[in-house]
Amino acid sequence: MTFLDKEYREIITKAVCGKGRKFAQDSHSITPSHRPSSILGCWVINHLYNAKKKSEDTVEISGSYDINVWYSYNDNTKTEVVTERVNYTDVIPLSTKDKNTISDEYDVLAKVIQQPNCLECKIAGNGHKIVVEIEREFVVQVIGETKVFVRVDPEWENEDDVDEEAWEHEVTDEELEGVKPDFLNNKD
């Protein structure tokens, strides 16, 4: 049996031809304008990213986010928020790959599983810096053109054999009872 047999058809379609997932942790050092006495809060906002296929086996995500640290200084008598923009690059290996793609053009979909989040925020040993531990996680899919082979039902040799009436569907009075014809004009 060959795939050029009349019982089989080749279909060219877009499909997921690569998948990957990566969890990352980073440590960032922030220098506030005053010597911190204590950390009062830390949060991560304004996360932006884009993804592109880097090689046959990897996807690269380039992104950025803002780290905001609320801290006290002057022996806990005053407070301030320091903000730092952080850029990052994550290379995600593709754990699942389809070697039978027929084009070199790909679409890459990246989804954040874990938004960048503060795990720990502490004053560094010498007391002049703040160290922030951040986590994030992505899953990626690479979509490309590929071929699939399907077996054709041998009893459907031509479309004249299709029973069109078997596909027709009559709406019953019982199904129409629940239809509200003025639903577009209803304001509630």
N, CA, C and O of each residue as an XYZ file, in Angstrom:
752
protein
N       0.838     -1.169      0.000
C       0.000      0.000      0.000
C       0.888      1.239      0.000
O       1.838      1.323      0.779
N       0.586      2.194     -0.864
C       1.319      3.448     -0.909
C       0.361      4.588     -0.586
O      -0.858      4.426     -0.635
N       0.927      5.730     -0.259
C       0.083      6.867      0.048
C      -0.456      7.532     -1.213
O      -1.260      8.460     -1.121
N      -0.037      7.085     -2.367
C      -0.595      7.587     -3.613
C      -1.745      6.718     -4.081
O      -2.298      6.937     -5.158
N      -2.097      5.751     -3.290
C      -3.202      4.853     -3.548
C      -4.495      5.665     -3.587
O      -4.587      6.700     -2.927
N      -5.505      5.212     -4.356
C      -6.756      5.958     -4.449
C      -7.543      5.941     -3.147
O      -8.497      6.704     -2.996
N      -7.166      5.091     -2.211
C      -7.845      5.044     -0.924
C      -7.326      6.106      0.049
O      -7.893      6.270      1.130
N      -6.264      6.829     -0.310
C      -5.682      7.810      0.605
C      -5.616      9.178     -0.053
O      -5.493      9.289     -1.273
N      -5.697     10.203      0.758
C      -5.540     11.574      0.287
C      -4.488     12.266      1.156
O      -4.365     11.990      2.349
N      -3.741     13.163      0.530
C      -2.800     13.997      1.261
C      -3.489     15.333      1.517
O      -4.035     15.946      0.600
N      -3.458     15.772      2.754
C      -4.041     17.062      3.102
C      -2.924     17.924      3.675
O      -2.215     17.514      4.594
N      -2.781     19.113      3.124
C      -1.801     20.061      3.644
C      -2.565     21.007      4.558
O      -3.560     21.610      4.156
N      -2.084     21.130      5.801
C      -2.793     21.922      6.803
C      -1.809     22.558      7.772
O      -0.646     22.164      7.856
N      -2.295     23.538      8.492
C      -1.487     24.105      9.583
C      -1.775     23.287     10.827
O      -2.922     22.940     11.107
N      -0.724     22.985     11.567
C      -0.868     22.182     12.776
C       0.228     22.565     13.765
O       1.231     23.175     13.394
N       0.023     22.200     15.022
C       1.063     22.396     16.030
C       2.175     21.400     15.718
O       1.963     20.188     15.740
N       3.359     21.926     15.427
C       4.477     21.050     15.067
C       5.640     21.167     16.058
O       6.719     20.620     15.831
N       5.404     21.883     17.149
C       6.416     21.956     18.202
C       5.807     22.520     19.473
O       4.978     23.428     19.425
N       6.227     21.971     20.621
C       5.738     22.438     21.917
C       6.895     22.516     22.899
O       7.850     21.744     22.818
N       6.796     23.455     23.823
C       7.804     23.567     24.864
C       7.253     24.295     26.076
O       6.228     24.974     26.012
N       7.964     24.132     27.181
C       7.551     24.770     28.439
C       8.796     25.088     29.238
O       9.755     24.315     29.240
N       8.784     26.249     29.935
C       9.947     26.604     30.743
C       9.525     27.415     31.955
O       8.723     28.345     31.867
N      10.093     27.032     33.088
C       9.951     27.764     34.339
C      11.287     28.449     34.591
O      12.337     27.822     34.455
N      11.261     29.725     34.955
C      12.509     30.462     35.180
C      12.435     31.252     36.480
O      11.375     31.736     36.878
N      13.579     31.368     37.123
C      13.727     32.213     38.300
C      14.918     33.127     38.068
O      15.960     32.697     37.574
N      14.752     34.386     38.430
C      15.829     35.371     38.293
C      15.977     36.131     39.600
O      15.033     36.260     40.379
N      17.174     36.627     39.818
C      17.466     37.470     40.974
C      17.890     38.840     40.447
O      18.772     38.935     39.594
N      17.271     39.884     40.947
C      17.574     41.239     40.513
C      18.022     42.071     41.714
O      17.461     41.969     42.805
N      19.027     42.882     41.492
C      19.537     43.764     42.537
C      19.110     45.192     42.213
O      19.372     45.699     41.122
N      18.448     45.833     43.175
C      17.930     47.185     42.992
C      18.618     48.104     44.000
O      18.759     47.769     45.176
N      19.041     49.264     43.513
C      19.685     50.245     44.382
C      18.724     51.402     44.621
O      18.500     52.215     43.724
N      18.147     51.486     45.834
C      17.236     52.593     46.128
C      18.010     53.882     46.407
O      19.226     53.855     46.598
N      17.302     54.999     46.428
C      17.960     56.289     46.659
C      18.332     56.499     48.130
O      19.165     57.353     48.434
N      17.724     55.731     49.054
C      18.046     55.820     50.485
C      18.411     54.425     50.994
O      18.014     53.418     50.406
N      19.165     54.377     52.085
C      19.514     53.091     52.695
C      18.251     52.512     53.355
O      17.717     53.123     54.280
N      17.759     51.341     52.897
C      16.500     50.804     53.426
C      16.638     50.282     54.855
O      17.657     49.701     55.229
N      15.579     50.507     55.645
C      15.492     49.956     57.001
C      14.735     48.627     56.971
O      15.132     47.661     57.622
N      13.633     48.591     56.203
C      12.854     47.356     56.060
C      12.086     47.379     54.744
O      11.847     48.436     54.161
N      11.705     46.184     54.290
C      10.918     46.032     53.062
C       9.447     45.972     53.474
O       9.073     45.180     54.339
N       8.629     46.795     52.865
C       7.199     46.848     53.189
C       6.336     46.132     52.149
O       5.213     45.720     52.443
N       6.861     45.987     50.944
C       6.104     45.293     49.901
C       6.865     45.272     48.595
O       7.744     46.097     48.350
N       6.505     44.301     47.753
C       7.135     44.191     46.432
C       6.112     43.615     45.471
O       5.418     42.655     45.806
N       6.010     44.191     44.275
C       5.103     43.670     43.273
C       5.689     43.901     41.889
O       6.531     44.774     41.680
N       5.211     43.087     40.950
C       5.693     43.121     39.575
C       4.511     43.491     38.683
O       3.449     42.874     38.768
N       4.694     44.500     37.825
C       3.621     44.960     36.937
C       4.166     45.214     35.530
O       5.373     45.149     35.294
N       3.257     45.501     34.609
C       3.578     45.908     33.231
C       4.407     44.872     32.484
O       5.402     45.215     31.845
N       4.005     43.617     32.562
C       4.729     42.551     31.861
C       4.390     42.573     30.376
O       3.223     42.499     29.994
N       5.416     42.675     29.550
C       5.286     42.639     28.088
C       6.259     41.599     27.548
O       7.351     41.439     28.092
N       5.878     40.885     26.480
C       6.785     39.891     25.900
C       6.388     39.596     24.463
O       5.256     39.851     24.051
N       7.335     39.057     23.707
C       7.037     38.508     22.378
C       7.898     37.275     22.176
O       8.954     37.122     22.790
N       7.424     36.400     21.305
C       8.097     35.120     21.089
C       8.380     34.934     19.616
O       7.598     35.349     18.761
N       9.528     34.294     19.321
C       9.860     33.966     17.933
C      10.658     32.670     17.920
O      11.341     32.327     18.885
N      10.555     31.972     16.818
C      11.313     30.732     16.656
C      12.764     31.104     16.427
O      13.084     31.844     15.496
N      13.638     30.593     17.271
C      15.054     30.967     17.210
C      15.847     29.968     16.375
O      16.686     30.358     15.563
N      15.582     28.688     16.573
C      16.265     27.639     15.810
C      15.285     26.495     15.617
O      14.112     26.598     15.975
N      15.770     25.420     15.056
C      14.908     24.256     14.825
C      14.364     23.698     16.135
O      13.280     23.117     16.167
N      15.121     23.878     17.212
C      14.775     23.248     18.488
C      14.376     24.221     19.596
O      14.084     23.783     20.708
N      14.353     25.532     19.324
C      14.083     26.481     20.414
C      13.197     27.644     19.977
O      13.124     28.000     18.800
N      12.529     28.218     20.971
C      11.763     29.457     20.822
C      12.358     30.443     21.822
O      12.683     30.076     22.951
N      12.497     31.690     21.402
C      13.041     32.724     22.283
C      11.942     33.700     22.661
O      11.229     34.225     21.806
N      11.822     33.931     23.961
C      10.871     34.926     24.469
C      11.676     36.093     25.018
O      12.524     35.921     25.893
N      11.399     37.283     24.494
C      12.022     38.507     24.985
C      10.938     39.314     25.669
O       9.857     39.523     25.117
N      11.241     39.771     26.888
C      10.211     40.494     27.613
C      10.773     41.480     28.605
O      11.986     41.629     28.755
N       9.846     42.159     29.289
C      10.228     43.127     30.308
C       9.095     43.265     31.316
O       7.943     42.945     31.023
N       9.433     43.740     32.493
C       8.449     44.038     33.524
C       9.039     45.063     34.478
O      10.250     45.282     34.507
N       8.164     45.688     35.260
C       8.584     46.661     36.268
C       8.521     46.007     37.641
O       7.524     45.378     37.994
N       9.594     46.161     38.414
C       9.607     45.721     39.805
C       9.441     46.963     40.673
O      10.206     47.920     40.549
N       8.446     46.946     41.549
C       8.192     48.046     42.481
C       8.449     47.534     43.892
O       7.859     46.541     44.316
N       9.327     48.213     44.612
C       9.618     47.838     45.994
C       9.271     49.024     46.893
O       9.769     50.135     46.711
N       8.416     48.757     47.851
C       8.059     49.750     48.854
C       8.913     49.467     50.085
O       8.880     48.364     50.630
N       9.661     50.446     50.511
C      10.574     50.223     51.635
C      10.547     51.428     52.579
O      10.139     52.529     52.209
N      10.996     51.177     53.806
C      11.135     52.272     54.765
C      12.619     52.604     54.905
O      13.482     51.769     54.635
N      12.898     53.826     55.328
C      14.285     54.249     55.550
C      14.305     55.250     56.704
O      13.264     55.588     57.269
N      15.488     55.710     57.036
C      15.661     56.669     58.138
C      15.052     56.099     59.432
O      14.217     56.726     60.084
N      15.519     54.857     59.776
C      15.046     54.145     60.976
C      13.523     53.982     60.991
O      12.868     54.211     62.008
N      12.985     53.587     59.852
C      11.551     53.298     59.697
C      10.650     54.507     59.939
O       9.515     54.351     60.390
N      11.142     55.702     59.645
C      10.333     56.900     59.839
C       9.765     57.453     58.525
O       8.836     58.261     58.540
N      10.323     57.017     57.394
C       9.860     57.483     56.087
C       9.770     56.284     55.139
O      10.417     55.258     55.352
N       8.954     56.431     54.088
C       8.819     55.358     53.091
C       8.985     55.906     51.690
O       8.849     57.105     51.443
N       9.283     54.997     50.785
C       9.450     55.352     49.374
C       9.234     54.095     48.539
O       9.407     52.976     49.023
N       8.856     54.292     47.282
C       8.743     53.182     46.332
C       9.807     53.385     45.269
O       9.899     54.452     44.662
N      10.615     52.346     45.048
C      11.606     52.378     43.982
C      11.111     51.439     42.876
O      10.654     50.328     43.147
N      11.211     51.903     41.629
C      10.764     51.122     40.480
C      11.932     50.895     39.551
O      12.700     51.811     39.259
N      12.060     49.653     39.087
C      13.114     49.339     38.128
C      12.543     48.484     37.009
O      11.847     47.497     37.251
N      12.853     48.885     35.766
C      12.433     48.131     34.576
C      13.468     47.044     34.329
O      14.668     47.320     34.302
N      13.008     45.809     34.148
C      13.894     44.661     33.944
C      13.590     44.030     32.586
O      12.429     43.783     32.260
N      14.614     43.773     31.810
C      14.488     43.054     30.537
C      15.013     41.637     30.725
O      15.953     41.412     31.488
N      14.403     40.684     30.027
C      14.859     39.297     30.123
C      14.706     38.597     28.783
O      13.963     39.044     27.909
N      15.420     37.498     28.640
C      15.310     36.618     27.476
C      15.286     35.190     27.975
O      16.183     34.760     28.700
N      14.255     34.454     27.585
C      14.147     33.030     27.920
C      14.211     32.228     26.627
O      13.464     32.495     25.685
N      15.099     31.253     26.588
C      15.170     30.331     25.456
C      14.474     29.052     25.894
O      14.889     28.403     26.853
N      13.405     28.695     25.177
C      12.593     27.541     25.543
C      12.861     26.406     24.569
O      12.590     26.542     23.376
N      13.390     25.284     25.057
C      13.608     24.134     24.166
C      12.279     23.490     23.813
O      11.378     23.398     24.646
N      12.168     23.045     22.566
C      10.955     22.358     22.121
C      11.083     20.878     22.483
O      11.971     20.183     21.990
N      10.196     20.411     23.339
C      10.248     19.008     23.755
C       9.538     18.104     22.750
O       9.847     16.916     22.656
N       8.597     18.658     22.008
C       7.888     17.908     20.967
C       8.142     18.620     19.651
O       7.918     19.826     19.543
N       8.610     17.879     18.643
C       8.903     18.484     17.338
C       8.417     17.573     16.215
O       8.569     16.353     16.284
N       7.831     18.173     15.184
C       7.419     17.448     13.982
C       8.465     17.743     12.912
O       8.618     18.888     12.487
N       9.169     16.729     12.487
C      10.225     16.902     11.474
C       9.671     16.934     10.054
O      10.427     17.131      9.103
N       8.354     16.744      9.896
C       7.772     16.632      8.561
C       7.070     17.899      8.092
O       6.167     17.829      7.258
N       7.465     19.043      8.607
C       6.849     20.276      8.132
C       7.309     20.543      6.703
O       8.384     20.103      6.293
N       6.484     21.267      5.952
C       6.792     21.477      4.533
C       7.106     22.929      4.207
O       7.239     23.291      3.038
N       7.225     23.771      5.246
C       7.518     25.177      5.023
C       8.468     25.661      6.111
O       8.528     25.089      7.200
N       9.199     26.711      5.805
C      10.090     27.304      6.801
C       9.436     28.477      7.523
O      10.084     29.143      8.331
N       8.162     28.737      7.242
C       7.440     29.825      7.897
C       6.623     29.252      9.039
O       5.900     28.270      8.868
N       6.741     29.880     10.224
C       6.065     29.385     11.413
C       5.373     30.526     12.139
O       5.800     31.678     12.068
N       4.313     30.192     12.828
C       3.682     31.087     13.790
C       4.032     30.547     15.165
O       4.037     29.335     15.379
N       4.322     31.441     16.091
C       4.662     31.016     17.450
C       3.629     31.599     18.403
O       3.390     32.807     18.418
N       3.025     30.730     19.192
C       2.090     31.149     20.220
C       2.748     30.928     21.574
O       3.235     29.835     21.860
N       2.763     31.953     22.398
C       3.329     31.841     23.745
C       2.253     32.221     24.745
O       1.564     33.227     24.578
N       2.114     31.420     25.773
C       1.133     31.673     26.815
C       1.842     31.683     28.161
O       2.660     30.811     28.456
N       1.515     32.686     28.973
C       2.104     32.784     30.310
C       1.332     31.854     31.236
O       0.125     32.008     31.421
N       2.038     30.890     31.813
C       1.439     30.009     32.815
C       1.536     30.681     34.185
O       0.588     30.642     34.969
N       2.679     31.292     34.466
C       2.904     32.022     35.717
C       3.440     33.403     35.373
O       4.566     33.525     34.892
N       2.647     34.448     35.612
C       3.114     35.817     35.388
C       4.325     36.074     36.286
O       4.429     35.467     37.352
N       5.245     36.960     35.886
C       6.369     37.285     36.768
C       5.843     37.696     38.147
O       4.969     38.554     38.280
N       6.405     37.057     39.147
C       5.892     37.189     40.501
C       7.063     37.239     41.477
O       8.072     36.565     41.270
N       6.938     38.023     42.524
C       7.996     38.141     43.532
C       7.937     36.960     44.491
O       6.923     36.738     45.154
N       9.030     36.202     44.562
C       9.142     35.109     45.526
C       9.694     35.607     46.852
O       9.224     35.215     47.920
N      10.705     36.484     46.773
C      11.339     37.003     47.981
C      11.945     38.366     47.674
O      12.455     38.606     46.579
N      11.879     39.243     48.655
C      12.466     40.572     48.529
C      13.160     40.870     49.852
O      12.519     40.871     50.903
N      14.467     41.121     49.807
C      15.208     41.330     51.053
C      16.311     42.373     50.852
O      16.733     42.662     49.733
N      16.750     42.915     51.968
C      17.849     43.869     51.945
C      19.141     43.060     51.868
O      19.331     42.102     52.617
N      20.024     43.458     50.955
C      21.283     42.732     50.759
C      22.195     42.923     51.964
O      21.988     43.820     52.781
N      23.216     42.059     52.064
C      24.122     42.010     53.197
C      24.698     43.347     53.644
O      24.762     43.602     54.846
N      25.115     44.200     52.735
C      25.728     45.471     53.137
C      24.690     46.554     53.448
O      25.044     47.632     53.926
N      23.412     46.271     53.178
C      22.345     47.208     53.544
C      22.039     48.298     52.551
O      21.143     49.103     52.807
N      22.739     48.373     51.419
C      22.491     49.441     50.456
C      21.679     48.980     49.248
O      21.187     49.814     48.489
N      21.532     47.695     49.059
C      20.810     47.157     47.901
C      19.643     46.293     48.359
O      19.609     45.799     49.487
N      18.692     46.128     47.451
C      17.545     45.252     47.673
C      17.628     44.142     46.620
O      17.782     44.422     45.431
N      17.527     42.910     47.053
C      17.569     41.767     46.141
C      16.160     41.191     46.023
O      15.509     40.897     47.025
N      15.703     41.036     44.777
C      14.352     40.541     44.504
C      14.460     39.251     43.690
O      15.118     39.219     42.650
N      13.806     38.184     44.173
C      13.736     36.903     43.462
C      12.403     36.848     42.723
O      11.343     37.032     43.321
N      12.466     36.593     41.410
C      11.280     36.592     40.545
C      11.144     35.220     39.892
O      12.140     34.591     39.534
N       9.881     34.755     39.737
C       9.603     33.524     38.994
C       8.649     33.842     37.851
O       7.876     34.798     37.921
N       8.713     33.027     36.792
C       7.788     33.132     35.659
C       7.795     31.797     34.925
O       8.739     31.016     35.045
N       6.724     31.541     34.157
C       6.656     30.284     33.403
C       5.852     30.496     32.126
O       4.823     31.172     32.120
N       6.355     29.895     31.039
C       5.714     29.987     29.729
C       5.500     28.600     29.141
O       6.212     27.648     29.460
N       4.497     28.514     28.271
C       4.334     27.369     27.394
C       4.243     27.942     25.979
O       3.588     28.961     25.761
N       4.905     27.281     25.011
C       4.915     27.770     23.634
C       4.459     26.676     22.680
O       4.623     25.485     22.947
N       3.887     27.102     21.573
C       3.505     26.202     20.486
C       3.990     26.809     19.183
O       3.819     28.002     18.935
N       4.597     25.972     18.354
C       5.036     26.385     17.025
C       4.063     25.777     16.027
O       3.839     24.567     16.019
N       3.480     26.639     15.177
C       2.487     26.191     14.209
C       3.076     26.338     12.816
O       3.575     27.402     12.449
N       3.013     25.257     12.046
C       3.556     25.265     10.693
C       2.731     24.401      9.763
O       1.805     23.711     10.189
N       3.082     24.449      8.476
C       2.377     23.622      7.499
C       2.956     22.220      7.500
O       4.172     22.029      7.544
N       2.064     21.247      7.449
C       2.476     19.846      7.423
C       1.490     19.056      6.569
O       0.437     19.568      6.189
N       1.836     17.814      6.274
C       0.955     16.930      5.511
C       0.372     15.878      6.430
O       1.059     15.327      7.290
N      -0.907     15.611      6.230
C      -1.533     14.470      6.893
C      -2.130     13.588      5.808
O      -2.567     14.069      4.762
N      -2.139     12.314      6.073
C      -2.692     11.360      5.134
C      -3.953     10.777      5.754
O      -3.946     10.331      6.902
N      -5.052     10.786      4.972
C      -6.313     10.245      5.463
C      -6.803      9.166      4.518
O      -6.615      9.232      3.303
N      -7.429      8.187      5.110
C      -7.986      7.095      4.312
C      -9.384      7.496      3.877
O     -10.175      7.968      4.694
N      -9.693      7.317      2.624
C     -10.992      7.643      2.063
C     -11.853      6.395      2.150
O     -11.405      5.292      1.837
N     -13.097      6.581      2.578
C     -14.019      5.450      2.664
C     -14.222      4.882      1.260
O     -14.689      5.597      0.374
N     -13.883      3.619      1.042
C     -13.988      3.054     -0.314
C     -15.415      3.011     -0.839
O     -15.612      2.912     -2.050
N     -16.411      3.081      0.030
C     -17.799      3.065     -0.428
C     -18.232      4.422     -0.956
O     -19.272      4.515     -1.607
N     -17.477      5.465     -0.699
C     -17.787      6.799     -1.195
C     -16.888      7.075     -2.395
O     -16.012      7.938     -2.336
N     -17.099      6.372     -3.436
C     -16.217      6.519     -4.599
C     -16.439      7.840     -5.302
O     -15.504      8.402     -5.873
N     -17.648      8.339     -5.273
C     -17.878      9.674     -5.818
C     -18.986     10.352     -5.036
O     -19.746      9.693     -4.326
N     -19.079     11.655     -5.164
C     -20.017     12.399     -4.351
C     -21.466     12.185     -4.755
O     -22.368     12.596     -4.025
N     -21.720     11.550     -5.906
C     -23.094     11.255     -6.302
C     -23.726     10.222     -5.385
O     -24.951     10.116     -5.319
N     -22.890      9.451     -4.670
C     -23.393      8.414     -3.774
C     -23.852      8.970     -2.427
O     -24.421      8.229     -1.624
N     -23.619     10.248     -2.163
C     -23.970     10.826     -0.874
C     -25.476     11.031     -0.806
O     -26.067     11.613     -1.716
N     -26.097     10.559      0.264
C     -27.527     10.715      0.477
C     -27.766     12.060      1.147
O     -27.638     12.181      2.365
N     -28.116     13.076      0.350
C     -28.312     14.420      0.872
C     -29.458     14.471      1.877
O     -29.404     15.240      2.837
N     -30.489     13.664      1.668
C     -31.637     13.687      2.578
C     -31.252     13.229      3.977
O     -31.870     13.656      4.952
N     -30.253     12.378      4.098
C     -29.826     11.905      5.413
C     -29.230     13.045      6.232
O     -29.169     12.956      7.458
N     -28.787     14.120      5.570
C     -28.174     15.251      6.268
C     -29.177     16.370      6.555
O     -28.863     17.313      7.282
N     -30.375     16.269      5.990
C     -31.371     17.301      6.225
C     -31.943     17.144      7.631
O     -32.016     16.039      8.169
N     -32.343     18.266      8.209
C     -32.882     18.239      9.568
C     -34.098     19.151      9.618
O     -34.012     20.340      9.309
N     -35.210     18.590     10.004
C     -36.436     19.361     10.144
C     -36.538     19.857     11.578
O     -36.253     19.112     12.516
N     -36.941     21.106     11.754
C     -37.163     21.665     13.079
C     -38.577     21.304     13.494
O     -39.532     21.527     12.750
N     -38.703     20.738     14.699
C     -40.025     20.307     15.186
C     -40.712     21.453     15.918
O     -40.071     22.426     16.314
N     -42.025     21.325     16.091
C     -42.795     22.315     16.842
C     -42.304     22.397     18.282
O     -42.304     23.473     18.880
N     -41.889     21.271     18.835
C     -41.391     21.224     20.205
C     -40.115     22.063     20.361
O     -39.934     22.734     21.377
N     -39.235     22.026     19.357
C     -38.006     22.822     19.396
C     -38.300     24.316     19.260
O     -37.577     25.143     19.816
N     -39.351     24.662     18.529
C     -39.712     26.062     18.317
C     -40.418     26.691     19.515
O     -40.468     27.917     19.611
N     -40.960     25.894     20.425
C     -41.695     26.431     21.568
C     -40.834     27.347     22.440
O     -41.336     28.341     22.966
N     -39.547     27.029     22.601
C     -38.680     27.818     23.466
C     -38.099     29.054     22.817
O     -37.422     29.828     23.494
N     -38.331     29.272     21.539
C     -37.762     30.419     20.835
C     -38.591     31.665     21.112
O     -39.814     31.646     20.969
N     -37.930     32.742     21.507
C     -38.597     34.024     21.762
C     -38.312     34.938     20.574
O     -37.200     35.449     20.448
N     -39.289     35.150     19.708
C     -39.034     35.914     18.481
C     -38.683     37.376     18.711
O     -38.081     37.999     17.837
N     -39.040     37.945     19.864
C     -38.746     39.359     20.108
C     -37.536     39.555     21.021
O     -37.429     40.596     21.670
N     -36.629     38.591     21.087
C     -35.481     38.679     21.995
C     -34.550     39.840     21.664
O     -33.854     40.326     22.556
N     -34.511     40.300     20.422
C     -33.652     41.422     20.066
C     -34.216     42.746     20.581
O     -33.455     43.668     20.875
N     -35.517     42.848     20.690
C     -36.153     44.085     21.155
C     -36.259     44.148     22.667
O     -36.586     45.199     23.217
N     -35.992     43.051     23.345
C     -36.105     42.976     24.799
C     -34.976     43.733     25.460
O     -33.815     43.498     25.124
N     -35.266     44.637     26.390
C     -34.247     45.478     27.020
C     -33.688     44.888     28.308
O     -32.718     45.435     28.833
N     -34.254     43.777     28.862
C     -33.742     43.244     30.117
C     -32.712     42.223     29.938
O     -32.194     41.690     30.920
